[in-house]
Amino acid sequence: MSYEYKCVAGPTVVSVRRAKDREQGVKAFEDIMNREAAEGWEFVTVDEFHTSEPDGWLSRKRIYVSSKMLVFRREKARAVAVAAAAGPAAEASPAKQPQPALTAERAPDLVAEREKAGS
């Protein structure tokens, strides 16, 4: 059986006022999972990835951000069936914008970074 995979960015920050409101964060993940399932995608796992980003427009300092992504899969034959059901409107949709190139960098030891920031 052959699969295709899809990675979807998880919610970045879910702001809550009380501890019992944490369910909002869970609901955000649930909404993504249900949306993808409706398109024939099966949830596989949640994974974490790290990016290195400039601290500001003119800053040479880099900050390291940890993000979550949800990984889904579906059988390749299923993907063809879903596309056929969508009809010609799906084929006429504009092409996706190219994604920025990712470069692999080793994330710094977070403990060491925190110690530097604290001193």
VOMARMAR-648257 format. One record per atom (N, C-alpha, C): atom name; x, y, z. Coordinates in Angstrom, 2 decimals, padded with zeros to 5 digits. Layout:
residues N
{a = CA&east = X&north = Y&up = Z} $
...
END
This chain:
residues 119
{a = N&east = 000.85&north = -001.17&up = 000.00} $
{a = CA&east = 000.00&north = 000.00&up = 000.00} $
{a = C&east = 000.90&north = 001.24&up = 000.00} $
{a = N&east = 000.57&north = 002.20&up = -000.84} $
{a = CA&east = 001.38&north = 003.40&up = -000.99} $
{a = C&east = 000.61&north = 004.59&up = -000.40} $
{a = N&east = 001.32&north = 005.44&up = 000.34} $
{a = CA&east = 000.70&north = 006.59&up = 001.00} $
{a = C&east = 001.32&north = 007.89&up = 000.53} $
{a = N&east = 000.55&north = 008.94&up = 000.65} $
{a = CA&east = 001.10&north = 010.28&up = 000.55} $
{a = C&east = 000.91&north = 010.92&up = 001.92} $
{a = N&east = 001.79&north = 011.85&up = 002.25} $
{a = CA&east = 001.77&north = 012.47&up = 003.58} $
{a = C&east = 001.56&north = 013.97&up = 003.47} $
{a = N&east = 000.99&north = 014.52&up = 004.52} $
{a = CA&east = 000.74&north = 015.95&up = 004.58} $
{a = C&east = 001.08&north = 016.43&up = 005.99} $
{a = N&east = 001.82&north = 017.53&up = 006.08} $
{a = CA&east = 002.14&north = 018.13&up = 007.38} $
{a = C&east = 001.41&north = 019.47&up = 007.48} $
{a = N&east = 000.76&north = 019.69&up = 008.60} $
{a = CA&east = -000.01&north = 020.91&up = 008.83} $
{a = C&east = 000.50&north = 021.57&up = 010.10} $
{a = N&east = 000.75&north = 022.87&up = 010.02} $
{a = CA&east = 001.22&north = 023.59&up = 011.20} $
{a = C&east = 000.15&north = 023.60&up = 012.28} $
{a = N&east = 000.54&north = 023.30&up = 013.49} $
{a = CA&east = -000.38&north = 023.34&up = 014.62} $
{a = C&east = -000.54&north = 024.77&up = 015.12} $
{a = N&east = -001.47&north = 025.01&up = 016.00} $
{a = CA&east = -001.63&north = 026.35&up = 016.57} $
{a = C&east = -000.33&north = 026.80&up = 017.23} $
{a = N&east = 000.03&north = 028.06&up = 017.05} $
{a = CA&east = 001.28&north = 028.54&up = 017.63} $
{a = C&east = 001.12&north = 028.91&up = 019.09} $
{a = N&east = 000.19&north = 029.79&up = 019.38} $
{a = CA&east = -000.02&north = 030.22&up = 020.76} $
{a = C&east = -001.52&north = 030.25&up = 021.02} $
{a = N&east = -001.93&north = 029.60&up = 022.09} $
{a = CA&east = -003.32&north = 029.65&up = 022.50} $
{a = C&east = -003.34&north = 030.37&up = 023.84} $
{a = N&east = -003.89&north = 031.58&up = 023.83} $
{a = CA&east = -003.90&north = 032.41&up = 025.03} $
{a = C&east = -005.15&north = 032.11&up = 025.86} $
{a = N&east = -004.96&north = 031.82&up = 027.12} $
{a = CA&east = -006.08&north = 031.53&up = 028.01} $
{a = C&east = -005.95&north = 032.37&up = 029.28} $
{a = N&east = -007.07&north = 032.63&up = 029.90} $
{a = CA&east = -007.07&north = 033.41&up = 031.14} $
{a = C&east = -007.03&north = 032.51&up = 032.37} $
{a = N&east = -007.67&north = 031.34&up = 032.26} $
{a = CA&east = -007.73&north = 030.42&up = 033.40} $
{a = C&east = -007.29&north = 029.04&up = 032.95} $
{a = N&east = -006.83&north = 028.26&up = 033.90} $
{a = CA&east = -006.35&north = 026.91&up = 033.59} $
{a = C&east = -007.44&north = 026.07&up = 032.94} $
{a = N&east = -008.69&north = 026.26&up = 033.36} $
{a = CA&east = -009.76&north = 025.44&up = 032.80} $
{a = C&east = -010.05&north = 025.80&up = 031.34} $
{a = N&east = -009.54&north = 026.94&up = 030.87} $
{a = CA&east = -009.73&north = 027.34&up = 029.48} $
{a = C&east = -008.73&north = 026.68&up = 028.54} $
{a = N&east = -007.88&north = 025.81&up = 029.07} $
{a = CA&east = -006.89&north = 025.13&up = 028.22} $
{a = C&east = -007.56&north = 024.28&up = 027.16} $
{a = N&east = -008.82&north = 023.97&up = 027.37} $
{a = CA&east = -009.55&north = 023.18&up = 026.38} $
{a = C&east = -009.58&north = 023.88&up = 025.02} $
{a = N&east = -009.41&north = 025.20&up = 025.01} $
{a = CA&east = -009.37&north = 025.94&up = 023.75} $
{a = C&east = -008.21&north = 025.44&up = 022.88} $
{a = N&east = -007.08&north = 025.17&up = 023.51} $
{a = CA&east = -005.92&north = 024.66&up = 022.79} $
{a = C&east = -006.19&north = 023.28&up = 022.22} $
{a = N&east = -006.82&north = 022.45&up = 023.02} $
{a = CA&east = -007.18&north = 021.11&up = 022.56} $
{a = C&east = -008.17&north = 021.22&up = 021.40} $
{a = N&east = -009.13&north = 022.12&up = 021.50} $
{a = CA&east = -010.12&north = 022.31&up = 020.45} $
{a = C&east = -009.47&north = 022.78&up = 019.15} $
{a = N&east = -008.44&north = 023.60&up = 019.23} $
{a = CA&east = -007.76&north = 024.07&up = 018.03} $
{a = C&east = -007.13&north = 022.89&up = 017.28} $
{a = N&east = -006.50&north = 021.97&up = 018.01} $
{a = CA&east = -005.94&north = 020.78&up = 017.38} $
{a = C&east = -007.05&north = 019.88&up = 016.83} $
{a = N&east = -008.12&north = 019.74&up = 017.58} $
{a = CA&east = -009.25&north = 018.91&up = 017.15} $
{a = C&east = -009.85&north = 019.43&up = 015.85} $
{a = N&east = -009.99&north = 020.75&up = 015.74} $
{a = CA&east = -010.56&north = 021.35&up = 014.53} $
{a = C&east = -009.69&north = 021.03&up = 013.31} $
{a = N&east = -008.37&north = 021.13&up = 013.47} $
{a = CA&east = -007.47&north = 020.81&up = 012.36} $
{a = C&east = -007.62&north = 019.34&up = 011.97} $
{a = N&east = -007.65&north = 018.47&up = 012.97} $
{a = CA&east = -007.75&north = 017.03&up = 012.69} $
{a = C&east = -009.06&north = 016.70&up = 011.98} $
{a = N&east = -010.17&north = 017.28&up = 012.42} $
{a = CA&east = -011.46&north = 017.01&up = 011.78} $
{a = C&east = -011.53&north = 017.57&up = 010.36} $
{a = N&east = -010.92&north = 018.73&up = 010.15} $
{a = CA&east = -010.90&north = 019.33&up = 008.81} $
{a = C&east = -010.15&north = 018.42&up = 007.83} $
{a = N&east = -009.00&north = 017.92&up = 008.26} $
{a = CA&east = -008.20&north = 017.06&up = 007.39} $
{a = C&east = -008.87&north = 015.69&up = 007.19} $
{a = N&east = -009.50&north = 015.17&up = 008.22} $
{a = CA&east = -010.20&north = 013.88&up = 008.11} $
{a = C&east = -011.33&north = 013.97&up = 007.09} $
{a = N&east = -012.00&north = 015.12&up = 007.03} $
{a = CA&east = -013.08&north = 015.30&up = 006.06} $
{a = C&east = -012.56&north = 015.23&up = 004.63} $
{a = N&east = -011.26&north = 015.48&up = 004.43} $
{a = CA&east = -010.66&north = 015.41&up = 003.11} $
{a = C&east = -009.96&north = 014.07&up = 002.87} $
{a = N&east = -010.18&north = 013.11&up = 003.78} $
{a = CA&east = -009.64&north = 011.77&up = 003.58} $
{a = C&east = -008.28&north = 011.53&up = 004.20} $
{a = N&east = -007.78&north = 012.47&up = 005.01} $
{a = CA&east = -006.47&north = 012.32&up = 005.64} $
{a = C&east = -006.61&north = 011.62&up = 006.98} $
{a = N&east = -005.71&north = 010.69&up = 007.25} $
{a = CA&east = -005.67&north = 009.95&up = 008.52} $
{a = C&east = -004.56&north = 010.53&up = 009.38} $
{a = N&east = -004.88&north = 010.86&up = 010.63} $
{a = CA&east = -003.88&north = 011.41&up = 011.55} $
{a = C&east = -002.83&north = 010.36&up = 011.86} $
{a = N&east = -001.55&north = 010.77&up = 011.84} $
{a = CA&east = -000.45&north = 009.87&up = 012.15} $
{a = C&east = 000.21&north = 010.26&up = 013.47} $
{a = N&east = 000.65&north = 011.50&up = 013.60} $
{a = CA&east = 001.36&north = 011.93&up = 014.80} $
{a = C&east = 001.46&north = 013.44&up = 014.87} $
{a = N&east = 001.88&north = 013.93&up = 016.02} $
{a = CA&east = 002.25&north = 015.33&up = 016.20} $
{a = C&east = 003.76&north = 015.34&up = 016.37} $
{a = N&east = 004.42&north = 016.22&up = 015.65} $
{a = CA&east = 005.87&north = 016.30&up = 015.75} $
{a = C&east = 006.26&north = 017.74&up = 016.02} $
{a = N&east = 007.47&north = 017.94&up = 016.45} $
{a = CA&east = 007.97&north = 019.27&up = 016.77} $
{a = C&east = 009.14&north = 019.58&up = 015.84} $
{a = N&east = 009.21&north = 020.82&up = 015.41} $
{a = CA&east = 010.35&north = 021.24&up = 014.62} $
{a = C&east = 010.80&north = 022.61&up = 015.11} $
{a = N&east = 012.03&north = 022.96&up = 014.80} $
{a = CA&east = 012.62&north = 024.21&up = 015.28} $
{a = C&east = 013.02&north = 025.07&up = 014.10} $
{a = N&east = 012.83&north = 026.36&up = 014.24} $
{a = CA&east = 013.26&north = 027.30&up = 013.22} $
{a = C&east = 014.16&north = 028.34&up = 013.84} $
{a = N&east = 015.00&north = 028.90&up = 013.02} $
{a = CA&east = 015.87&north = 030.00&up = 013.43} $
{a = C&east = 015.39&north = 031.23&up = 012.68} $
{a = N&east = 015.03&north = 032.27&up = 013.43} $
{a = CA&east = 014.46&north = 033.46&up = 012.82} $
{a = C&east = 015.18&north = 034.69&up = 013.31} $
{a = N&east = 015.23&north = 035.75&up = 012.47} $
{a = CA&east = 015.84&north = 037.00&up = 012.94} $
{a = C&east = 015.01&north = 037.59&up = 014.08} $
{a = N&east = 015.69&north = 038.21&up = 015.02} $
{a = CA&east = 015.02&north = 038.81&up = 016.18} $
{a = C&east = 014.30&north = 040.10&up = 015.80} $
{a = N&east = 014.62&north = 040.67&up = 014.70} $
{a = CA&east = 013.98&north = 041.90&up = 014.23} $
{a = C&east = 014.47&north = 042.22&up = 012.83} $
{a = N&east = 013.97&north = 043.32&up = 012.25} $
{a = CA&east = 014.32&north = 043.67&up = 010.88} $
{a = C&east = 015.83&north = 043.84&up = 010.70} $
{a = N&east = 016.46&north = 044.53&up = 011.62} $
{a = CA&east = 017.88&north = 044.85&up = 011.45} $
{a = C&east = 018.77&north = 044.08&up = 012.40} $
{a = N&east = 018.20&north = 043.20&up = 013.16} $
{a = CA&east = 018.96&north = 042.47&up = 014.17} $
{a = C&east = 019.77&north = 041.35&up = 013.54} $
{a = N&east = 020.99&north = 041.17&up = 014.04} $
{a = CA&east = 021.80&north = 040.03&up = 013.63} $
{a = C&east = 021.56&north = 038.86&up = 014.57} $
{a = N&east = 020.92&north = 039.14&up = 015.69} $
{a = CA&east = 020.62&north = 038.09&up = 016.66} $
{a = C&east = 019.52&north = 037.19&up = 016.10} $
{a = N&east = 019.61&north = 035.89&up = 016.35} $
{a = CA&east = 018.63&north = 034.92&up = 015.89} $
{a = C&east = 017.91&north = 034.36&up = 017.11} $
{a = N&east = 016.65&north = 034.10&up = 016.94} $
{a = CA&east = 015.89&north = 033.43&up = 017.99} $
{a = C&east = 015.47&north = 032.07&up = 017.46} $
{a = N&east = 015.35&north = 031.12&up = 018.36} $
{a = CA&east = 014.96&north = 029.76&up = 017.98} $
{a = C&east = 013.55&north = 029.51&up = 018.47} $
{a = N&east = 012.70&north = 029.11&up = 017.55} $
{a = CA&east = 011.29&north = 028.92&up = 017.84} $
{a = C&east = 010.94&north = 027.45&up = 017.64} $
{a = N&east = 010.22&north = 026.90&up = 018.59} $
{a = CA&east = 009.77&north = 025.52&up = 018.53} $
{a = C&east = 008.30&north = 025.52&up = 018.13} $
{a = N&east = 007.95&north = 024.74&up = 017.12} $
{a = CA&east = 006.57&north = 024.69&up = 016.63} $
{a = C&east = 006.10&north = 023.25&up = 016.53} $
{a = N&east = 004.81&north = 023.07&up = 016.53} $
{a = CA&east = 004.20&north = 021.74&up = 016.38} $
{a = C&east = 003.63&north = 021.60&up = 014.97} $
{a = N&east = 003.71&north = 020.39&up = 014.45} $
{a = CA&east = 003.04&north = 020.09&up = 013.19} $
{a = C&east = 002.31&north = 018.77&up = 013.33} $
{a = N&east = 001.17&north = 018.69&up = 012.68} $
{a = CA&east = 000.38&north = 017.46&up = 012.67} $
{a = C&east = 000.67&north = 016.75&up = 011.36} $
{a = N&east = 000.92&north = 015.47&up = 011.43} $
{a = CA&east = 001.24&north = 014.68&up = 010.25} $
{a = C&east = 000.05&north = 013.77&up = 009.93} $
{a = N&east = -000.36&north = 013.81&up = 008.66} $
{a = CA&east = -001.49&north = 013.02&up = 008.18} $
{a = C&east = -001.02&north = 012.18&up = 007.00} $
{a = N&east = -001.77&north = 011.11&up = 006.71} $
{a = CA&east = -001.48&north = 010.30&up = 005.53} $
{a = C&east = -002.80&north = 009.82&up = 004.93} $
{a = N&east = -002.72&north = 009.44&up = 003.66} $
{a = CA&east = -003.84&north = 008.79&up = 002.99} $
{a = C&east = -003.28&north = 007.95&up = 001.85} $
{a = N&east = -004.04&north = 006.94&up = 001.49} $
{a = CA&east = -003.62&north = 006.08&up = 000.39} $
{a = C&east = -003.61&north = 006.90&up = -000.89} $
{a = N&east = -002.65&north = 006.63&up = -001.75} $
{a = CA&east = -002.57&north = 007.38&up = -003.00} $
{a = C&east = -003.82&north = 007.19&up = -003.85} $
{a = N&east = -004.38&north = 006.01&up = -003.87} $
{a = CA&east = -005.61&north = 005.77&up = -004.62} $
{a = C&east = -006.74&north = 006.62&up = -004.07} $
{a = N&east = -006.78&north = 006.81&up = -002.76} $
{a = CA&east = -007.80&north = 007.64&up = -002.11} $
{a = C&east = -007.65&north = 009.10&up = -002.54} $
{a = N&east = -006.41&north = 009.56&up = -002.69} $
{a = CA&east = -006.16&north = 010.94&up = -003.11} $
{a = C&east = -006.73&north = 011.19&up = -004.49} $
{a = N&east = -006.60&north = 010.24&up = -005.39} $
{a = CA&east = -007.15&north = 010.37&up = -006.74} $
{a = C&east = -008.67&north = 010.44&up = -006.68} $
{a = N&east = -009.29&north = 009.60&up = -005.85} $
{a = CA&east = -010.74&north = 009.59&up = -005.72} $
{a = C&east = -011.26&north = 010.91&up = -005.15} $
{a = N&east = -010.57&north = 011.46&up = -004.16} $
{a = CA&east = -010.99&north = 012.74&up = -003.56} $
{a = C&east = -010.86&north = 013.85&up = -004.59} $
{a = N&east = -009.78&north = 013.86&up = -005.37} $
{a = CA&east = -009.59&north = 014.89&up = -006.39} $
{a = C&east = -010.66&north = 014.78&up = -007.47} $
{a = N&east = -011.01&north = 013.57&up = -007.85} $
{a = CA&east = -012.05&north = 013.37&up = -008.86} $
{a = C&east = -013.41&north = 013.85&up = -008.35} $
{a = N&east = -013.69&north = 013.62&up = -007.08} $
{a = CA&east = -014.95&north = 014.05&up = -006.49} $
{a = C&east = -015.03&north = 015.57&up = -006.41} $
{a = N&east = -013.87&north = 016.24&up = -006.27} $
{a = CA&east = -013.85&north = 017.70&up = -006.18} $
{a = C&east = -014.20&north = 018.34&up = -007.51} $
{a = N&east = -013.97&north = 017.62&up = -008.60} $
{a = CA&east = -014.34&north = 018.10&up = -009.92} $
{a = C&east = -013.35&north = 019.08&up = -010.51} $
{a = N&east = -013.71&north = 019.66&up = -011.66} $
{a = CA&east = -012.79&north = 020.55&up = -012.37} $
{a = C&east = -012.48&north = 021.84&up = -011.62} $
{a = N&east = -013.34&north = 022.26&up = -010.71} $
{a = CA&east = -013.08&north = 023.49&up = -009.95} $
{a = C&east = -011.80&north = 023.37&up = -009.15} $
{a = N&east = -011.53&north = 022.17&up = -008.63} $
{a = CA&east = -010.30&north = 021.96&up = -007.86} $
{a = C&east = -009.08&north = 022.07&up = -008.74} $
{a = N&east = -009.20&north = 021.60&up = -010.01} $
{a = CA&east = -008.07&north = 021.66&up = -010.92} $
{a = C&east = -007.79&north = 023.10&up = -011.35} $
{a = N&east = -008.81&north = 023.94&up = -011.39} $
{a = CA&east = -008.65&north = 025.31&up = -011.84} $
{a = C&east = -008.15&north = 026.23&up = -010.74} $
{a = N&east = -008.04&north = 025.73&up = -009.53} $
{a = CA&east = -007.60&north = 026.59&up = -008.43} $
{a = C&east = -006.15&north = 027.00&up = -008.64} $
{a = N&east = -005.78&north = 028.21&up = -008.19} $
{a = CA&east = -004.42&north = 028.69&up = -008.41} $
{a = C&east = -003.39&north = 027.81&up = -007.71} $
{a = N&east = -002.20&north = 027.79&up = -008.27} $
{a = CA&east = -001.12&north = 026.99&up = -007.70} $
{a = C&east = -000.72&north = 027.54&up = -006.34} $
{a = N&east = -000.25&north = 026.67&up = -005.48} $
{a = CA&east = 000.19&north = 027.10&up = -004.15} $
{a = C&east = 001.44&north = 027.95&up = -004.28} $
{a = N&east = 001.57&north = 028.91&up = -003.38} $
{a = CA&east = 002.77&north = 029.72&up = -003.33} $
{a = C&east = 003.94&north = 028.86&up = -002.91} $
{a = N&east = 005.12&north = 029.10&up = -003.47} $
{a = CA&east = 006.27&north = 028.30&up = -003.05} $
{a = C&east = 006.59&north = 028.54&up = -001.58} $
{a = N&east = 006.95&north = 027.48&up = -000.91} $
{a = CA&east = 007.30&north = 027.57&up = 000.50} $
{a = C&east = 008.76&north = 028.01&up = 000.64} $
{a = N&east = 009.09&north = 028.76&up = 001.70} $
{a = CA&east = 010.48&north = 029.18&up = 001.87} $
{a = C&east = 011.37&north = 027.96&up = 002.09} $
{a = N&east = 012.58&north = 028.08&up = 001.59} $
{a = CA&east = 013.53&north = 026.98&up = 001.75} $
{a = C&east = 013.93&north = 026.88&up = 003.22} $
{a = N&east = 014.02&north = 025.66&up = 003.71} $
{a = CA&east = 014.42&north = 025.43&up = 005.08} $
{a = C&east = 015.88&north = 025.01&up = 005.09} $
{a = N&east = 016.62&north = 025.53&up = 006.04} $
{a = CA&east = 018.00&north = 025.10&up = 006.19} $
{a = C&east = 018.13&north = 024.45&up = 007.55} $
{a = N&east = 018.87&north = 023.39&up = 007.59} $
{a = CA&east = 019.06&north = 022.67&up = 008.85} $
{a = C&east = 020.13&north = 023.37&up = 009.67} $
{a = N&east = 019.79&north = 023.76&up = 010.85} $
{a = CA&east = 020.73&north = 024.34&up = 011.79} $
{a = C&east = 020.56&north = 023.61&up = 013.10} $
{a = N&east = 021.63&north = 023.46&up = 013.80} $
{a = CA&east = 021.55&north = 022.82&up = 015.10} $
{a = C&east = 021.05&north = 023.86&up = 016.09} $
{a = N&east = 019.97&north = 023.56&up = 016.76} $
{a = CA&east = 019.43&north = 024.47&up = 017.77} $
{a = C&east = 020.39&north = 024.52&up = 018.95} $
{a = N&east = 020.63&north = 025.71&up = 019.50} $
{a = CA&east = 021.55&north = 025.81&up = 020.62} $
{a = C&east = 020.99&north = 025.12&up = 021.85} $
{a = N&east = 021.86&north = 024.78&up = 022.74} $
{a = CA&east = 021.44&north = 024.19&up = 024.01} $
{a = C&east = 020.60&north = 025.24&up = 024.73} $
{a = N&east = 019.32&north = 024.96&up = 024.91} $
{a = CA&east = 018.41&north = 025.95&up = 025.49} $
{a = C&east = 018.79&north = 026.33&up = 026.91} $
{a = N&east = 019.33&north = 025.38&up = 027.66} $
{a = CA&east = 019.74&north = 025.70&up = 029.03} $
{a = C&east = 020.86&north = 026.72&up = 029.00} $
{a = N&east = 021.83&north = 026.52&up = 028.12} $
{a = CA&east = 022.95&north = 027.45&up = 028.02} $
{a = C&east = 022.46&north = 028.83&up = 027.59} $
{a = N&east = 021.53&north = 028.86&up = 026.66} $
{a = CA&east = 020.97&north = 030.13&up = 026.21} $
{a = C&east = 020.27&north = 030.87&up = 027.35} $
{a = N&east = 019.51&north = 030.12&up = 028.14} $
{a = CA&east = 018.79&north = 030.74&up = 029.26} $
{a = C&east = 019.77&north = 031.25&up = 030.30} $
{a = N&east = 020.84&north = 030.51&up = 030.53} $
{a = CA&east = 021.84&north = 030.95&up = 031.50} $
{a = C&east = 022.50&north = 032.24&up = 031.04} $
{a = N&east = 022.81&north = 032.35&up = 029.74} $
{a = CA&east = 023.41&north = 033.56&up = 029.19} $
{a = C&east = 022.46&north = 034.74&up = 029.35} $
{a = N&east = 021.19&north = 034.51&up = 029.05} $
{a = CA&east = 020.19&north = 035.57&up = 029.12} $
{a = C&east = 019.99&north = 036.04&up = 030.57} $
{a = N&east = 020.11&north = 035.12&up = 031.49} $
{a = CA&east = 019.91&north = 035.47&up = 032.90} $
{a = C&east = 021.08&north = 036.20&up = 033.53} $
{a = N&east = 022.29&north = 036.11&up = 032.95} $
{a = CA&east = 023.46&north = 036.76&up = 033.54} $
{a = C&east = 023.67&north = 038.17&up = 033.09} $
END
